[in-house]
Amino acid sequence: MAKAAANIELPVLAADAWVLIGGSLPDWFPYVRKSDLSEGGRLRGLVGPDGATIVECLFAFDQAGRSYTYSILHASFPVFLGSTFRIPKGLSNNLVRCEHTGISVKTPETRCAVT
């Protein structure tokens, strides 16, 4: 199992960063050309620039805490990812840290229920 983390500080309000990152993936992630939700928002189908599809399952979504956790269930690559995006309370009025942590495993998580 491999682990990774990335953080970036942005000169925006935490609430504004959450609207973007907690919203539509194609709005901020250039690889994703299309995103469709199903199963009440629990499943997200993504289409990349080459037409490859990815299916993600949402495991946790915390609007007040500005975080969500998902797992990749299907992709053209052989690694399945469990990942969390989080935007904690702003560092100051106009400075926020966006956090992304993830693990990769060789087999997908089979459950798919939002907590």
C-alpha positions as CSV (number, residue, x, y, z in Angstrom):
1,M,0.0,0.0,0.0
2,A,1.4,3.4,-1.0
3,K,0.4,6.7,0.8
4,A,0.6,10.2,-0.5
5,A,-0.3,13.7,0.7
6,A,-0.4,17.1,-0.8
7,N,-1.2,20.5,0.6
8,I,-1.5,23.9,-0.9
9,E,-2.1,27.3,0.7
10,L,-4.4,29.6,-1.3
11,P,-5.2,33.3,-0.8
12,V,-9.0,32.7,-0.6
13,L,-11.6,32.2,2.1
14,A,-12.1,28.6,3.3
15,A,-15.8,28.7,2.3
16,D,-14.9,29.8,-1.3
17,A,-12.3,27.0,-1.7
18,W,-14.9,24.5,-0.5
19,V,-17.4,25.7,-3.0
20,L,-15.0,24.8,-5.8
21,I,-13.3,21.7,-4.4
22,G,-16.5,20.3,-2.8
23,G,-18.4,20.9,-6.1
24,S,-17.9,19.9,-9.7
25,L,-14.6,18.1,-10.4
26,P,-14.3,19.3,-14.0
27,D,-14.3,22.9,-12.6
28,W,-10.9,22.5,-11.0
29,F,-9.3,19.3,-12.2
30,P,-8.3,19.6,-15.9
31,Y,-8.0,15.9,-16.5
32,V,-11.7,15.3,-15.9
33,R,-13.8,16.4,-18.9
34,K,-17.2,15.1,-17.6
35,S,-18.6,14.1,-14.3
36,D,-22.0,12.4,-13.7
37,L,-23.5,11.6,-10.3
38,S,-25.8,8.6,-9.6
39,E,-27.1,6.6,-6.7
40,G,-28.1,9.8,-4.9
41,G,-24.6,11.3,-5.3
42,R,-22.8,8.2,-3.9
43,L,-21.3,7.2,-7.3
44,R,-19.5,9.6,-9.6
45,G,-18.7,8.6,-13.2
46,L,-15.7,10.6,-14.7
47,V,-14.5,10.8,-18.3
48,G,-10.9,11.7,-19.0
49,P,-9.6,13.5,-22.1
50,D,-8.9,10.2,-23.9
51,G,-12.4,8.9,-23.1
52,A,-11.3,6.6,-20.3
53,T,-13.8,6.2,-17.5
54,I,-13.4,6.2,-13.8
55,V,-16.1,5.3,-11.3
56,E,-15.7,6.7,-7.7
57,C,-17.7,5.9,-4.6
58,L,-18.3,8.5,-2.0
59,F,-17.8,7.1,1.5
60,A,-18.0,10.3,3.7
61,F,-19.1,13.8,3.1
62,D,-19.0,16.5,5.8
63,Q,-20.3,19.9,4.6
64,A,-19.7,21.6,7.9
65,G,-16.2,20.2,8.2
66,R,-15.4,20.7,4.5
67,S,-14.2,17.2,3.7
68,Y,-15.1,14.2,1.6
69,T,-13.6,10.7,1.2
70,Y,-14.0,8.5,-1.9
71,S,-12.6,5.4,-3.4
72,I,-12.0,4.6,-7.1
73,L,-14.0,1.4,-7.9
74,H,-13.3,1.2,-11.6
75,A,-10.6,2.7,-13.8
76,S,-8.4,1.9,-16.8
77,F,-5.4,1.7,-14.5
78,P,-4.9,-1.2,-12.1
79,V,-4.7,0.7,-8.8
80,F,-7.6,1.7,-6.6
81,L,-7.4,4.8,-4.5
82,G,-8.9,5.8,-1.3
83,S,-8.7,9.6,-0.9
84,T,-9.8,12.5,1.3
85,F,-10.0,16.2,0.4
86,R,-10.2,18.5,3.3
87,I,-10.3,22.3,3.8
88,P,-9.8,23.0,7.5
89,K,-10.6,26.3,9.1
90,G,-8.8,29.1,7.3
91,L,-5.3,30.1,8.4
92,S,-6.4,33.7,8.3
93,N,-9.2,35.7,6.8
94,N,-7.9,35.2,3.2
95,L,-5.5,32.2,3.5
96,V,-6.6,28.6,3.5
97,R,-4.8,25.2,3.3
98,C,-6.3,22.6,1.0
99,E,-5.3,19.1,2.0
100,H,-5.4,15.9,-0.1
101,T,-4.4,12.5,1.4
102,G,-4.7,9.1,-0.3
103,I,-3.7,5.5,-0.3
104,S,-3.5,3.1,-3.2
105,V,-4.2,-0.6,-3.0
106,K,-4.5,-3.3,-5.6
107,T,-8.1,-4.2,-5.0
108,P,-11.2,-2.0,-4.7
109,E,-13.2,-1.4,-1.6
110,T,-16.5,-3.1,-2.2
111,R,-18.9,-1.2,0.1
112,C,-20.4,2.1,-1.0
113,A,-22.3,4.0,1.6
114,V,-22.1,7.6,2.7
115,T,-21.6,8.2,6.4
